[in-house]
Amino acid sequence: MKKRTLSIFALVAIMAACDSGKKETTSEETVEVTAPEVETPKENSLTSEEKAEGWQLLFDGKSAEGWRGYNQDVLPEGWIIEDGLFVALGKGGDIGGDVVYGTEEFGEFELKLEWKIAEGGNSGIFYHVVDEDTHEAPYYTAPEYQVIDQIGFPQKLEMWQSIGADYGMYTPDFEGAVKPAGEWNTTRIVFTEDNAEYYLNGKKTVSFDPWSEDWEKRKTEGKWKDYPDYGVAKTGYIGLQDHGAKTWYKNIKIRKL
């Protein structure tokens, strides 16, 4: 009986020692991992990452510095700065009222901006604008990304007139990307001499090869057949259209490629 009692005590001691050893070998220290800080983008400004990537701001939300009327030295009365937005009041028409960022020309580039438009409205974003007295409006020379109220426009729209189109040239695929008038949209244009791509709210609407055989055929047989200087320039100004509808713009950014 005494022998057995000692054996039990010995067994308990051995188990306790093993258990103690196990705790020592498996215990872990708690390590706190801090996630890297993500810079919150501010309206009409550039993040540190965007600056490092070569982006430049074309509108700071406070002034229209750099912008002027097409073939003018000053900003047209139909454009104002309001609540940090660059606003076309809708006083323009087929000729007159459009503006260009006239301090620098761009050839190959990536352009990003946000916009919204009044119900039934029509506008556009130009690039490679040639600012000469021999042309009455930007569209005589400049390709246009179509900005329009696709849902509420009062007339039937052909596909070449539709939102996200290369106006008069390449028809868009905008399915799933269209928003009602008054809501903000994001536009992105990536242009190189080998390829051009248009995006609406993250969706690619158009892709084409500038100055290709197909491009030349569309120009000479379509909307621009009577505009010999259309699309010829490989560099030019960025422009915004006032086509008679109130339109709001912000976060206008560009980088050269």
C-alpha positions in Angstrom: 0.0 0.0 0.0 2.8 2.4 0.8 4.7 1.6 -2.4 1.5 2.3 -4.5 1.0 5.6 -2.8 4.5 6.7 -3.6 4.1 5.6 -7.2 1.0 7.8 -7.6 2.7 10.8 -6.1 5.6 10.2 -8.5 3.3 10.0 -11.5 1.5 13.2 -10.6 4.9 15.0 -10.2 6.1 13.8 -13.6 2.8 14.9 -15.3 3.1 18.3 -13.7 6.6 18.7 -14.9 5.7 17.7 -18.5 2.8 20.1 -18.5 4.9 22.9 -17.2 7.5 22.2 -19.9 4.8 22.2 -22.6 3.6 25.7 -21.5 7.1 27.0 -21.6 7.8 25.8 -25.1 4.4 26.7 -26.7 3.8 30.1 -25.2 3.9 33.0 -27.7 4.3 36.7 -27.2 1.6 39.0 -28.7 2.9 41.1 -31.5 0.9 44.2 -32.6 0.9 44.8 -36.3 0.1 48.4 -37.4 -1.4 48.7 -40.9 0.3 51.4 -43.1 -1.5 54.7 -43.2 -3.5 55.2 -46.4 -3.7 58.8 -47.5 -7.3 60.0 -47.9 -7.8 61.8 -51.2 -9.1 65.3 -50.9 -11.2 67.1 -53.5 -9.3 68.9 -56.2 -5.9 67.8 -54.9 -3.1 65.3 -55.5 -2.0 62.5 -53.1 1.7 61.9 -52.5 1.4 58.8 -54.7 -0.2 60.7 -57.6 2.6 63.4 -57.4 5.2 60.6 -57.5 3.5 59.2 -60.6 3.7 62.5 -62.4 0.1 63.6 -62.1 -0.7 67.4 -62.3 -3.8 69.2 -61.2 -5.7 71.3 -63.8 -8.2 72.7 -61.3 -7.7 73.3 -57.6 -11.3 74.1 -56.7 -10.5 77.7 -55.8 -9.6 79.4 -59.1 -9.8 78.9 -62.8 -6.1 79.6 -63.2 -4.8 78.3 -66.6 -8.3 78.1 -68.1 -9.7 80.6 -70.7 -12.2 80.7 -73.5 -11.4 79.0 -76.8 -9.6 81.6 -78.9 -10.0 84.1 -76.0 -7.7 85.5 -73.3 -10.2 85.4 -70.5 -12.7 83.0 -69.0 -16.2 83.3 -70.6 -19.0 84.6 -68.3 -20.7 81.3 -68.6 -18.1 79.6 -66.4 -17.8 80.0 -62.6 -16.2 78.5 -59.6 -18.9 77.4 -57.1 -18.5 75.3 -53.9 -15.1 73.9 -55.2 -16.6 73.0 -58.6 -15.8 74.3 -62.1 -19.3 75.0 -63.5 -20.6 75.6 -67.0 -23.8 77.6 -66.6 -25.2 76.4 -69.9 -24.9 79.8 -71.8 -22.9 78.3 -74.7 -24.1 76.7 -77.9 -22.8 75.0 -81.0 -20.3 77.9 -81.4 -18.9 79.7 -78.4 -18.7 79.2 -74.7 -16.1 76.4 -74.6 -12.9 76.6 -72.5 -9.4 75.2 -72.8 -6.6 74.7 -70.3 -4.3 77.0 -72.2 -1.0 76.9 -70.4 0.2 73.6 -71.7 -0.3 71.2 -74.6 -0.5 67.4 -74.2 0.2 64.6 -76.7 0.2 61.2 -75.0 -1.5 61.4 -71.7 -3.9 59.9 -69.1 -6.7 62.2 -68.0 -9.1 61.8 -65.1 -12.0 63.9 -64.0 -15.4 63.8 -62.5 -18.6 65.5 -63.8 -22.3 65.7 -63.5 -24.8 67.2 -65.9 -28.3 68.7 -65.7 -31.3 66.7 -66.9 -31.4 66.6 -70.7 -28.0 68.1 -70.9 -25.2 67.6 -73.5 -21.5 68.5 -73.2 -18.1 67.1 -74.0 -14.4 66.7 -73.1 -11.9 67.7 -75.8 -8.2 66.9 -76.2 -5.6 67.9 -78.9 -7.5 71.2 -79.2 -5.9 73.5 -81.8 -6.4 77.1 -80.6 -6.3 79.1 -83.8 -8.4 81.9 -85.3 -9.1 79.8 -88.4 -11.4 77.5 -86.4 -14.7 78.5 -84.8 -14.9 75.8 -82.1 -12.7 73.0 -80.6 -14.6 70.3 -82.4 -13.2 71.4 -85.7 -9.9 69.9 -84.7 -10.3 68.0 -81.4 -11.6 64.5 -80.6 -14.4 64.6 -78.1 -15.4 62.3 -75.2 -19.2 62.6 -75.2 -20.8 63.8 -72.0 -24.6 63.6 -72.1 -27.7 62.7 -70.1 -28.0 59.3 -71.8 -31.3 58.5 -69.9 -33.1 61.9 -70.1 -31.9 63.5 -73.3 -35.1 64.7 -75.1 -34.2 63.4 -78.6 -33.3 59.8 -79.6 -29.5 59.4 -79.5 -27.6 57.5 -82.1 -24.8 55.4 -80.7 -22.1 57.7 -82.1 -23.7 60.5 -80.0 -24.0 58.5 -76.8 -22.2 58.8 -73.5 -18.6 57.7 -73.5 -18.4 57.7 -77.3 -15.5 59.1 -79.3 -18.1 61.5 -80.7 -18.9 60.9 -84.4 -16.2 58.2 -84.7 -16.4 55.2 -82.3 -19.5 54.0 -80.6 -19.4 53.1 -76.9 -20.2 50.1 -74.8 -21.8 51.9 -71.8 -24.0 49.1 -70.5 -24.1 49.1 -66.7 -22.1 52.3 -66.3 -24.8 55.0 -67.0 -26.1 57.1 -64.1 -29.1 59.5 -64.0 -28.6 63.2 -64.6 -27.4 65.0 -61.5 -25.2 62.1 -60.2 -21.4 62.2 -60.3 -19.5 60.3 -63.0 -15.8 59.5 -63.4 -14.2 59.8 -66.8 -10.8 58.5 -67.8 -9.0 58.9 -71.1 -5.8 57.1 -71.9 -4.3 58.3 -75.2 -1.1 57.1 -76.9 -0.3 57.2 -80.6 -0.8 53.4 -80.7 -4.0 53.2 -78.8 -6.7 55.2 -77.2 -9.1 54.1 -74.5 -12.1 55.8 -72.9 -13.6 54.8 -69.5 -16.9 55.7 -67.8 -17.3 54.9 -64.1 -14.6 52.3 -64.4 -15.9 50.6 -67.6 -14.0 50.8 -70.8 -16.4 52.2 -73.4 -14.2 52.7 -76.4 -10.8 51.5 -77.7 -9.3 52.5 -81.0 -6.0 53.0 -82.9 -5.6 56.7 -83.7 -4.7 57.5 -87.4 -5.1 53.9 -88.4 -6.7 52.9 -91.7 -9.9 52.3 -89.9 -9.7 55.7 -88.2 -9.1 57.4 -91.5 -12.0 55.6 -93.1 -14.4 56.7 -90.3 -13.2 60.3 -90.6 -13.6 60.6 -94.4 -16.9 58.9 -94.6 -18.7 60.1 -91.5 -19.4 63.1 -89.3 -16.0 64.8 -89.9 -15.7 64.4 -93.7 -16.0 68.2 -94.1 -13.6 69.0 -91.3 -10.1 68.4 -92.8 -8.3 69.4 -89.7 -10.3 67.2 -87.4 -8.0 64.8 -85.4 -4.9 65.7 -87.3 -3.0 67.3 -84.4 -0.9 64.9 -82.3 -0.7 67.4 -79.4 -3.0 70.2 -78.2 -5.0 71.6 -75.3 -7.5 69.9 -73.0 -11.0 71.5 -73.4 -14.4 71.4 -71.8 -17.6 72.2 -73.7 -20.5 74.4 -72.8 -23.2 73.1 -75.1 -26.2 74.8 -73.5 -26.5 72.7 -70.4 -25.3 73.3 -66.8 -22.4 70.9 -66.2 -20.2 70.5 -63.1 -16.6 69.4 -63.1 -14.0 68.6 -60.4 -10.8 66.6 -59.7 -9.4 67.3 -63.2 -6.0 65.6 -63.3 -3.6 64.6 -66.0 -0.2 63.0 -66.5 2.0 62.7 -69.5 2.8 59.2 -70.9 
